[in-house]
Structure formats: C-alpha cells, structure tokens
C-alpha cells in the first residue's frame, strides 16, 4: 500500500488535482512487471500504470519484461539499448513518468 501512496504523491507534485490525469496519455518508462522472477511481494508490479488507468488516464507502460493480465497498454523494450523507444508509434504524450530506472551491466 505504501507504494501506491508514493505514486499518488508524485502525481500530486505534477498535477494540482490528481483527477486531472483523466484522459491524459502518459508514458510510464521502466514501469515494472509481474513477470520478474524476483518479484517478491509485488515489489516490481506496475503500480503507477495501474493507478493511472484507475484514475482514467491512458497509460502506456514500457518495461524489459512482459506484463501478465494487466488492463493498461504496454510494450516491452530494453531501455538500455539505443533507440529502444523507436517502437512507439508517436512521441505525443501529455506526461512521461520514470520513478526508478534500474541500471544493468
């Protein structure tokens, strides 16, 4: 539950009223995925994309691992590779969210 409140705090910092995200197209980079092998206790679940969808936004989650049974739009990409985001059909987003971008060797 603490993770949800953390994401709500981020939204409040960006929008005076978090309900302003309704209808907005928001890119969630390194959103997390339930399919991570080491996803103990939901640590890497895509909390922000889920919250945005719940609030009526149109999130697009991007992560290296595929999603399982999620209601928001998503795609897989290795963001450590140059031009990884060329998979996007358009670069038009109302906001881009990056909470934690893990580094990989």
DOVEXBA-208194 format. One line per field, with one value per atom (N, C-alpha, C): residue number from 1; residue in one letter; x, y, z. Coordinates in Angstrom, 2 decimals. Layout:
<kegus>
num	[NUM:...] $
residu	[a:...] $
X	[X:...] $
Y	[Y:...] $
Z	[Z:...] $
</kegus>
This chain:
<kegus>
num	[1:1:1:2:2:2:3:3:3:4:4:4:5:5:5:6:6:6:7:7:7:8:8:8:9:9:9:10:10:10:11:11:11:12:12:12:13:13:13:14:14:14:15:15:15:16:16:16:17:17:17:18:18:18:19:19:19:20:20:20:21:21:21:22:22:22:23:23:23:24:24:24:25:25:25:26:26:26:27:27:27:28:28:28:29:29:29:30:30:30:31:31:31:32:32:32:33:33:33:34:34:34:35:35:35:36:36:36:37:37:37:38:38:38:39:39:39:40:40:40:41:41:41:42:42:42:43:43:43:44:44:44:45:45:45:46:46:46:47:47:47:48:48:48:49:49:49:50:50:50:51:51:51:52:52:52:53:53:53:54:54:54:55:55:55:56:56:56:57:57:57:58:58:58:59:59:59:60:60:60:61:61:61:62:62:62:63:63:63:64:64:64:65:65:65:66:66:66:67:67:67:68:68:68:69:69:69:70:70:70:71:71:71:72:72:72:73:73:73:74:74:74:75:75:75:76:76:76:77:77:77:78:78:78:79:79:79:80:80:80:81:81:81:82:82:82:83:83:83:84:84:84:85:85:85:86:86:86:87:87:87:88:88:88:89:89:89:90:90:90:91:91:91:92:92:92:93:93:93:94:94:94:95:95:95:96:96:96:97:97:97:98:98:98:99:99:99:100:100:100:101:101:101:102:102:102:103:103:103:104:104:104:105:105:105] $
residu	[x:x:x:x:x:x:x:x:x:x:x:x:x:x:x:x:x:x:x:x:x:x:x:x:x:x:x:x:x:x:x:x:x:x:x:x:x:x:x:x:x:x:x:x:x:x:x:x:x:x:x:x:x:x:x:x:x:x:x:x:x:x:x:x:x:x:x:x:x:x:x:x:x:x:x:x:x:x:x:x:x:x:x:x:x:x:x:x:x:x:x:x:x:x:x:x:x:x:x:x:x:x:x:x:x:x:x:x:x:x:x:x:x:x:x:x:x:x:x:x:x:x:x:x:x:x:x:x:x:x:x:x:x:x:x:x:x:x:x:x:x:x:x:x:x:x:x:x:x:x:x:x:x:x:x:x:x:x:x:x:x:x:x:x:x:x:x:x:x:x:x:x:x:x:x:x:x:x:x:x:x:x:x:x:x:x:x:x:x:x:x:x:x:x:x:x:x:x:x:x:x:x:x:x:x:x:x:x:x:x:x:x:x:x:x:x:x:x:x:x:x:x:x:x:x:x:x:x:x:x:x:x:x:x:x:x:x:x:x:x:x:x:x:x:x:x:x:x:x:x:x:x:x:x:x:x:x:x:x:x:x:x:x:x:x:x:x:x:x:x:x:x:x:x:x:x:x:x:x:x:x:x:x:x:x:x:x:x:x:x:x:x:x:x:x:x:x:x:x:x:x:x:x:x:x:x:x:x:x:x:x:x:x:x:x] $
X	[0.82:0.00:0.87:2.02:2.92:3.34:3.52:3.93:2.88:1.61:0.53:0.57:0.74:0.80:1.99:3.11:4.28:3.95:3.26:2.90:1.86:0.94:-0.03:0.70:1.71:2.49:3.19:3.73:4.35:3.33:2.13:1.09:0.68:0.57:0.21:1.27:2.52:3.59:3.49:2.95:2.84:1.50:0.44:-0.91:-1.51:-2.11:-2.73:-3.81:-4.58:-5.62:-5.30:-5.08:-4.67:-5.74:-6.97:-8.01:-7.79:-6.86:-6.53:-5.87:-5.43:-4.81:-5.84:-7.11:-8.16:-8.06:-7.98:-7.89:-6.50:-5.53:-4.17:-3.42:-2.60:-1.75:-0.41:-0.09:1.10:1.99:3.25:4.24:4.91:4.87:5.47:6.67:7.86:9.09:9.61:10.05:10.50:9.41:8.21:7.01:6.98:7.76:7.70:6.81:6.95:6.17:6.02:4.87:4.61:5.44:5.99:6.70:8.17:8.68:10.05:10.16:11.23:11.44:11.62:12.23:12.49:11.49:10.26:9.23:8.55:9.35:8.81:7.88:6.73:5.74:5.33:5.37:4.90:5.80:7.06:8.00:8.08:8.02:8.19:6.88:5.77:4.49:4.35:3.61:3.45:2.42:2.75:1.81:1.33:2.25:1.83:0.90:1.22:0.34:-1.04:-1.09:-2.38:-3.15:-2.46:-3.10:-3.61:-2.78:-3.19:-4.42:-4.44:-5.61:-6.84:-6.70:-7.79:-8.33:-7.45:-7.84:-8.37:-8.42:-8.99:-7.99:-6.71:-5.68:-5.50:-4.69:-4.35:-2.86:-2.44:-1.02:-0.50:0.76:1.49:2.71:2.74:3.85:4.89:6.14:7.27:8.18:8.51:9.43:10.14:11.24:12.00:11.27:10.47:9.70:8.26:7.65:6.25:5.30:4.14:3.11:2.24:1.60:0.64:-0.67:-1.74:-3.09:-3.24:-2.75:-2.90:-3.91:-4.60:-5.63:-5.10:-3.88:-3.32:-2.50:-2.27:-1.45:0.01:0.73:2.13:2.90:4.20:5.09:6.38:7.14:8.42:9.55:10.56:11.75:12.87:14.07:15.26:15.72:15.44:15.71:17.19:18.04:19.48:20.05:19.23:19.65:19.31:20.26:19.95:18.73:17.93:16.74:15.69:15.70:14.73:13.30:13.11:11.76:11.26:12.01:11.54:10.30:9.97:8.77:7.49:7.61:6.44:5.93:4.62:4.03:3.99:4.05:4.06:4.80:5.36:6.07:5.20:3.90:2.99:2.41:2.90:2.41:2.16:1.19:0.93:1.95:2.49:3.49:4.29:5.49:6.34:6.74:6.58:6.88:8.00:9.03:10.11:10.40:10.07:10.27:11.63:11.90:13.16:13.64:14.76:15.31:16.53:16.36:17.49:18.62:19.82:20.96:21.35:21.79:22.23:23.61:24.39:25.72:25.61] $
Y	[-1.19:0.00:1.26:1.20:2.34:2.77:1.79:2.11:2.95:2.63:3.40:4.84:5.05:6.42:7.19:6.51:7.15:7.66:6.85:7.26:8.38:8.35:9.44:10.74:10.67:11.86:12.43:11.55:12.00:12.71:12.14:12.75:14.12:14.21:15.49:16.56:16.14:17.10:17.61:16.80:17.18:17.84:17.40:17.91:18.40:19.57:20.10:19.15:18.60:17.63:16.36:15.24:14.03:13.56:14.03:13.67:14.34:15.30:15.96:14.99:13.83:12.87:12.18:12.32:11.65:12.04:11.03:11.23:11.55:11.74:12.09:10.82:10.98:9.89:10.03:9.05:9.13:7.91:8.18:7.13:6.81:5.54:5.07:4.20:4.81:4.09:3.24:2.04:1.07:0.89:0.60:0.57:-0.58:-1.61:-2.79:-3.84:-5.07:-6.15:-7.28:-7.90:-9.03:-10.24:-10.24:-11.42:-11.49:-10.49:-10.58:-11.80:-12.56:-13.76:-13.43:-12.30:-11.94:-10.90:-10.98:-10.01:-10.40:-10.52:-10.89:-9.79:-10.18:-9.28:-8.11:-8.29:-7.25:-6.04:-6.19:-5.07:-4.41:-5.20:-4.65:-4.60:-4.72:-4.61:-3.21:-3.08:-1.78:-0.89:-0.45:0.29:1.59:2.37:3.66:3.48:2.58:2.37:1.90:1.05:0.61:1.79:2.62:3.78:4.75:5.02:5.92:5.40:4.12:3.51:3.66:3.43:3.56:4.99:5.97:7.37:7.87:6.99:7.36:7.86:7.75:8.14:7.01:7.28:6.29:6.00:5.21:4.95:3.96:4.14:3.16:2.78:1.55:1.06:0.41:0.74:0.14:-0.50:-1.77:-2.46:-3.55:-4.04:-5.09:-6.44:-6.63:-7.87:-7.66:-8.70:-8.57:-8.50:-7.94:-7.86:-9.11:-9.41:-10.52:-9.99:-10.16:-9.83:-8.39:-7.43:-6.02:-5.37:-4.34:-3.69:-2.44:-2.00:-0.84:-1.29:-0.38:-0.69:-0.77:-1.71:-1.88:-2.42:-2.29:-2.86:-3.22:-4.12:-4.50:-3.85:-3.40:-2.81:-2.80:-3.03:-2.91:-1.47:-0.69:0.74:1.08:0.07:0.31:0.28:-0.06:-0.14:1.17:1.73:2.96:2.76:3.78:3.79:2.76:2.35:1.36:1.86:3.16:3.71:3.97:3.52:3.67:2.79:1.94:1.11:1.94:3.15:3.99:4.53:4.47:4.95:6.46:7.11:8.56:9.02:10.18:10.72:11.71:11.63:12.59:12.04:12.57:12.20:13.47:13.41:14.54:14.58:13.44:13.36:12.08:12.09:10.90:10.70:9.47:9.15:8.11:8.42:7.47:7.55:6.51:6.50:5.93:4.76:4.08:3.37:3.78:3.15:2.35:1.04:0.23:0.19:0.20:0.10:-1.35:-1.70:-3.06:-3.01:-4.04:-4.11:-4.56] $
Z	[0.00:0.00:0.00:0.65:0.71:-0.70:-1.59:-2.96:-3.67:-3.43:-4.05:-3.57:-2.27:-1.74:-2.29:-2.49:-3.08:-4.47:-5.26:-6.62:-6.60:-5.67:-5.52:-5.21:-4.35:-4.02:-5.25:-6.10:-7.35:-8.23:-8.33:-9.15:-8.60:-7.30:-6.67:-6.93:-7.05:-7.34:-8.78:-9.67:-11.07:-11.41:-10.75:-11.02:-9.70:-9.73:-8.52:-8.00:-8.91:-8.57:-9.36:-8.69:-9.42:-10.40:-10.25:-11.21:-12.56:-12.63:-13.90:-14.88:-14.43:-15.35:-16.23:-15.90:-16.67:-18.14:-18.99:-20.43:-20.94:-20.06:-20.48:-20.91:-21.93:-22.40:-21.69:-20.85:-20.01:-20.25:-20.55:-20.77:-19.44:-19.06:-17.81:-18.17:-18.13:-18.51:-17.35:-17.67:-16.67:-15.63:-16.12:-15.27:-14.27:-14.53:-13.67:-14.30:-13.84:-14.41:-13.40:-13.41:-12.52:-12.92:-14.12:-14.61:-14.19:-13.46:-12.95:-12.05:-12.25:-11.44:-9.97:-9.67:-8.28:-7.76:-8.21:-7.84:-6.52:-5.48:-4.17:-3.64:-3.19:-2.58:-3.47:-4.77:-5.67:-5.80:-5.44:-5.45:-6.83:-7.90:-9.24:-10.02:-9.34:-10.04:-10.63:-11.73:-12.38:-11.68:-10.48:-9.64:-10.27:-10.86:-11.42:-12.61:-13.52:-14.67:-14.22:-13.22:-12.68:-12.09:-11.31:-10.69:-11.76:-12.76:-13.84:-14.56:-14.85:-15.51:-14.62:-13.33:-12.38:-12.34:-12.51:-12.48:-13.82:-14.82:-16.12:-17.14:-16.83:-17.80:-18.82:-19.81:-20.85:-20.77:-19.78:-19.62:-20.66:-21.02:-21.82:-21.00:-20.50:-19.70:-20.59:-20.36:-21.09:-20.06:-20.27:-19.38:-20.16:-19.62:-20.29:-20.24:-19.21:-19.05:-19.51:-20.05:-20.47:-19.28:-19.50:-18.47:-18.54:-17.44:-17.38:-16.81:-17.55:-17.06:-16.59:-17.33:-16.98:-17.92:-17.44:-18.25:-18.98:-18.68:-19.37:-20.58:-21.51:-22.68:-22.27:-22.87:-22.54:-23.72:-23.65:-24.64:-23.93:-24.52:-23.93:-24.71:-23.99:-24.61:-23.58:-24.05:-23.20:-23.30:-22.28:-22.31:-22.19:-22.04:-22.03:-23.45:-24.42:-25.82:-26.53:-27.29:-28.03:-28.94:-29.06:-29.91:-29.50:-28.24:-27.77:-27.90:-27.83:-27.88:-29.30:-30.30:-31.67:-31.92:-30.96:-31.05:-30.91:-30.38:-30.16:-31.49:-31.67:-32.91:-33.00:-31.87:-31.83:-30.58:-30.64:-29.48:-28.72:-28.92:-28.31:-27.01:-25.89:-24.57:-23.78:-22.90:-22.02:-20.88:-20.53:-19.46:-19.62:-19.07:-19.03:-17.58:-17.10:-15.72:-15.66:-14.88:-14.62:-13.14:-12.41:-10.95:-10.61:-11.12:-10.81:-12.06:-12.52:-13.70:-13.27:-13.13:-12.65:-13.68:-13.19:-14.09:-14.22:-15.41:-15.67:-16.26:-16.00:-16.59:-18.02] $
</kegus>
